[in-house]
């Protein structure tokens, strides 16, 4: 039996997200995110836990990096907290937030760990949500402005950027209420996802204009592929395909093919939940990426 080997430059790593580990939710000028708000709704989070402390990474980052180094980890994918950098989502920049990520990146590099940064891991600033959040097409431009700031500031030291982690989570937040901000209309879910994809495309466009030439940009999509329980049953096959269309393919097709499939357009139109789109959107969304990450 032939045994495949990973190439010598393969990066074994670990991943986190800001909202899940940083804590220090309201320290040093950080603004609230939609998860800070959502967590305060009774019954939404088990035990009523709040993200104020989490793993206290904001204060313990040096210890955390030392632990990674001791484990032989070669790469660390973390996310920036948009609301730590731009507390209201738009407008004033929080220098103390940028300083934190400056120190974290320096610590990683000193430990020989490759920084791999995600711009958006579901934690929209509450100030942006108050302006409509991802239901507002302008949010794509706010995201691009934030992305450009991070590219200009850090792309000389960060070789890998992901615009968005697991974009389907935005549907869960706007379409069925399971995640922040807790909205429960399918039409909202699909519109928010389209506007998020537009933000991804605008961010990639900004990256091409300002980022260091040695840095790369991509997106991370989670793929939960449905298989029919009975492969010889047309109904099961159709249900599996519908699930695949409405989850990961909703994102992959615009990114790689510059359009939604006829199947998804027909289905969402018939249900009167097709998001508003403009033809020019897809030219932005489908820009060439340097890498494509999978969370399977």
N, C-alpha and C positions, 0 to 999 in steps of 0.2 A: 504494500500500500504506500502510495506517495504521500509524504507529509509536507504540507505547505509551510513555509517559513515567512514570518513577517520581515519586511526589509529593515535594514539597520537604522534607517532614519524614521521608522514608524514611531509616532508619539503616543505612548501609553499615558493616560491622564485621568483626572477626576473632574467633576463639575459641581457647581453650586449655583445659587441665584441670590441676588442681594436681599430680597425680601425674606428669604428663608433662613439666612444666617447672620446678616449684619447686625441686627438690633439697632440701638442708638437711633430709634425712629424719629426723634424730634431734637436730636443734638446737633450742635454746630451748624444751625441754619437749614437743616433738611426739612422739606415740606412733607405733608401727608401724601401718601399714595392711596389708590382705590382699595388696596388691601388693608391699610390702616383703618379705613372707614368700614369696609365690609366686615372685618373681624369684630367690630363692635355691635353688629346686629345680633341680637339674642338668637342662639341656636345655630348660627352659621358655622362656627368653629368649635370643634370638640373641646369640652371643658371651659369654653369661653376664653381660650388662650389668645394672647395678643402678640404682635410682632415686635414689641418694644425692646426685648432682650434677645430672643432667639438664641443663637450660639455665641452672641457677643463678639462676633468677628471684627466689628469695628474697633474694638479695644484690644482684641487678642490676635490680630492678623499676623504679627511676628511669630507667635507661638504656633499658629496654624500652618504658616509656611514652613517652619522648622519641622513640624510633624510630616508634612508632605515630602520634604527633603529626606527625612529619615526612612520613609517608605520607598524611596527610589522613584517617586513620581516625576515624570519628565514634562508634563504639561498640565496646566490648570485653567479650566474654562469657568470663568466667573461672569457675573453680569454687573453692569453699572446700574445704580439707582438713579433714574432720570430725576426724581424729585430731590435727591441729594445734591445734584448738580444744578438743576434749574427748579427751585422749590415750587414754583407755580405752574411749571410745565412750559411756560413761555416767559420771555422777558429776562429778569435779573438773574445773573449767574452767581452761584454760591462758590466762592473761591475755596472755602474750607472743604467743600465736597470734592472739588478737583484735587486738592492737596492730599486727601485721603487716598485717592486712587493713584496719585503720583507715588506715594510712599509704598503702597501695596505692590505696584509694578516694579519698583526698584528692589523691593525685598525678594520678589520672585526671581528677578534676573540675577541677583546676588546669589541665590540658592541654585542657580542653573535650571530653573523651571520656566518653560516657555509660556508666556501669558496668552490666553485665548479669550477674547472678551465678547460678550453678548450685550447689545445695546438695549434690548427690550425683552424682559422675562416676565411679562404680564402686569408689571407694577406701574401703571399709568399714574402720573401725578393727579391728585384730586382736583387741583386747579384746572387742569385740562379737561377732566371729566365734567366739571361744573360748566364748562363751555361747550358741552356736547360730547366730549370724548371721541371715541372712534366712530360714533354716529355722525360726526361733523367732518366733512371732507377736509377742512382746514387742519385737522389733527395730523394728516399726512405731512403737511408742510411744517408744522411744529416739530414733528419727529425728525424731519430732515435737518432742520436747524440745529436741533440737539445733536444729531449724528455728526454733522459737520464739525461742531465744536469738539467732539471727542476724537474724530479723525485728525483734526489739526493738532490737538494737544498730545495725542498718544501714539499715532501710527508709526512714529519713528522707533518706538520700543515694543509695540504690539504687532506681531506678524500676522495674526489671524483675528478677524472680526466677523461675528454673526450679527446680522441686523435684528432678527427676531428668533426667539426660541418657541417652538411648538405653537404655531399660529392658531391651531384649532382651539386652543384655550380661550381665545377671544370670543369664539362662538359660545363656549360654555358660560362665559361671563355676561354676554349680551342676549343670548338666545334661550338659555334654559335656567339661568340663575344660580348655577352650581358654583361659579367662581365670581370674584369681583368683576364688575360692580353690582352684580345680582339682578340684572334685567332678564325678563322672561318672555320675549317675543321672538320667534324664529326670524321674522323679517329684520328685526334689529340685529340678530346674530349674523346674518349673511351680509348686511350692509357694513357692519363693523369689520368683518373679515375682509371685505373688498377694500375698504379704506385703509386697513392695516397693510394689505398687499401694495396699495398705492404708496404708502409711507415707506415700505421696503424698497420699492423701485426708486423713489426720490432719494433715499439715503444712498443707494448704490451709485446713483448719478453724482451726488455730492462727493462720494468716495473717489470716484474717477477724477474729479477735479482737484482734490486737495490732499489726498493721502500719500504717504511715503511710497515710493515705487516698489519697495520690498515687502509691503504689507498686502494682505489678501482679504477679500470680503465674500461672504456667502450667507446662507440661511440654513436653519436647522428645522426640519419637518419630522414630526412623529408619524410613523406609518403603522397603523393597526389594520392589517389586511384581513378582510373577511373572506372566508371560504364557505361555500354552501354546505349545509349539513348533509344534504342529499344531492350529489353532483348531477344525478340524472333527473332531478326535479326542476322544471323550469321556474317554478315559484321561488324555490330556494336560491337558485342561481341569480334571479332578478333581484332578490332582496340583498344578497351579498354584493352585487354590483352597485346597487343603490347606496349601500353603506360606504363602499370604497369611493364612489363619486362624491358623496357629501362629506367626506372627511379629508383624507390626504390629497385626493386628486383635484379637489376644489382649489388647492394651493399650487400643486405641481403643474397643472396645465397652463395657467396664466404665466407662471415663472418660466417654463421651458418652451411652451408652444404659443404664447401670446394670446390666449383666449380661454374661455370656459368651454367645456364640451357642449355639443348640441343637446346631449342627454340632460345635463344639469340645468341648462338654460330652459329647456322645455318643462322640466319638472318644477323648477322654482317659479317659472312664469305661470304655470297652471295653478299653483297654490297661492299666487299673488304675493310671493315673498322674494322675488328676484331683486337683488340690489340695484340701485341706480348706478350706472356706469357711463363713462364717456369713451369714445373710440380711442382717444389719445392716451387713456389710462394704460392700455395694454403694451404700448411701446415702452412706457416707463417700467412697468412691472417685469417685462421679459428681458431686461438687460442681462448680458452675459455675466455669469458668476465665476469666481475663482475656485470655489469649492461648494459642495453640497453636503450638509450633515444630516444624518439619520438618527432619530431616536426610535428604536424598534422595540 
